[in-house]
Amino acid sequence: MQNQFKALTLSYKKTPIAIREDVVLNEIACKNLLDKIREFTEAQDVLVLSTCNRTEVYYTSGKDLSHEIIKLLAIEKGFIATKRIQPYFRHITKHEEAVQHLFRVALGLESQVLGDMQIMNQVKNAYQWSADAGMAGPFLHRLLHTVFYANKRVANETPFRDGAASVSYATVELVEELTNHLLNPRVLMIGVGEIGANVCDNFRKSSIDNITIVNRTHRKALELAQKGSAKTAYWENVWEEMKLADVVISSVPGDCFFISRQEVEKQDLHAPKFFIDLSMPRSIDSELEQLPGVGVYNIDTIRSRTTEAMEMRLAAIPQVQQIMAESMAEFQNWTREMAMSPAIQQFKNRLEQIRQQEIARYLKKLGAEEKELVEAITKNILNKIVKMPALELKAACQRGESEALLEGLSALFDLEKETA
């Protein structure tokens, strides 16, 4: 199964969100798809990775199984016709391209937010599910551990993961900085549109966990709060909740809801407090900063932080690519050595067969001690004979020249039938 690794991928780059929603798989669905692929195809070393931005299946097979896998995915999602989703899938059939694609995805080079740290955890989860399902063989184990080591090098040797490159993550990072002197700071999240929901999602990865969510449609606030440890309050109590909060984050458009200086003074809210405005048009009065102890930050402040982080990450791409190239070369050497191992074993078995045939002719004439001595001597000779071509083949693997030597070894000792 050497050099037969493939990838089936659908991502945000060419796929509208409606299609991505149709094929996204939760943990149970990923595990179910693994089971279906094992039962109905010949694929080995299968990895099923699904996030809000991509759904991918990596596998090893001599045949292109993209049609079968897409059909199994559709069945898992509850629909039979695949014509609507099929055009959005890209199938990478070349071994090295599929390996490279997995590296790029796992390291964050293919992420919507460059250098996204969450994707590596998602890859690790997918790997665990594959291992649990018995679908991860020596090839996939080695590949994933090489990817993990490359990721560790990227984190330690480059600034590719430094700073917050998304608005939602940068918002949480700003809140952490503003409240690092407070014990259990209270955060009020007003509005749970796309950006508000993303901020709440990122707070689940933060040490700040005293979050209250307010939304005009209370059901949406409840649904979001239930994903983490946040609390909710009704929209009519929004001003009372503001009095209790240390940080107020608003993602409600200013033409729907506005926190004016006059209203803040009327409600007596201007104790030490931070307001973060993620709205467009703005929903927090910039004049609030004139009140004692009040700080106001808007979307431009946040985007400035993300721009700096993005520039730093873009500049680090060549370093990441170099680490990736080195890791892929190391993995390629390992796969060549794996391809060589069966031939070496066949060579050793053939010599062992000759050894046993020859000593069998004389052992009947020897005593017990002599038999033991002959066994030891001939085995040592065999091992030393095997060692030299094995070392030479390993060196040839490093140079990428092992194929000719393998063919010569197979021809000399009639190994072709056995290795095939």
Secondary structure as GFF3:
##gff-version 3
##sequence-region A 1 420
A	DSSP	beta_strand	5	11	.	.	.	ID=ss1
A	DSSP	alpha_helix	17	23	.	.	.	ID=ss2
A	DSSP	alpha_helix	27	40	.	.	.	ID=ss3
A	DSSP	beta_strand	44	50	.	.	.	ID=ss4
A	DSSP	beta_strand	54	60	.	.	.	ID=ss5
A	DSSP	alpha_helix	66	77	.	.	.	ID=ss6
A	DSSP	three_ten_helix	86	88	.	.	.	ID=ss7
A	DSSP	beta_strand	90	92	.	.	.	ID=ss8
A	DSSP	alpha_helix	95	107	.	.	.	ID=ss9
A	DSSP	alpha_helix	118	132	.	.	.	ID=ss10
A	DSSP	alpha_helix	138	157	.	.	.	ID=ss11
A	DSSP	alpha_helix	167	178	.	.	.	ID=ss12
A	DSSP	beta_strand	187	190	.	.	.	ID=ss13
A	DSSP	alpha_helix	194	203	.	.	.	ID=ss14
A	DSSP	beta_strand	211	214	.	.	.	ID=ss15
A	DSSP	alpha_helix	218	227	.	.	.	ID=ss16
A	DSSP	beta_strand	231	233	.	.	.	ID=ss17
A	DSSP	three_ten_helix	235	237	.	.	.	ID=ss18
A	DSSP	alpha_helix	238	244	.	.	.	ID=ss19
A	DSSP	beta_strand	247	250	.	.	.	ID=ss20
A	DSSP	alpha_helix	261	266	.	.	.	ID=ss21
A	DSSP	beta_strand	273	277	.	.	.	ID=ss22
A	DSSP	three_ten_helix	286	290	.	.	.	ID=ss23
A	DSSP	beta_strand	294	298	.	.	.	ID=ss24
A	DSSP	alpha_helix	299	363	.	.	.	ID=ss25
A	DSSP	alpha_helix	368	399	.	.	.	ID=ss26
A	DSSP	alpha_helix	402	412	.	.	.	ID=ss27
A	DSSP	alpha_helix	416	419	.	.	.	ID=ss28
###
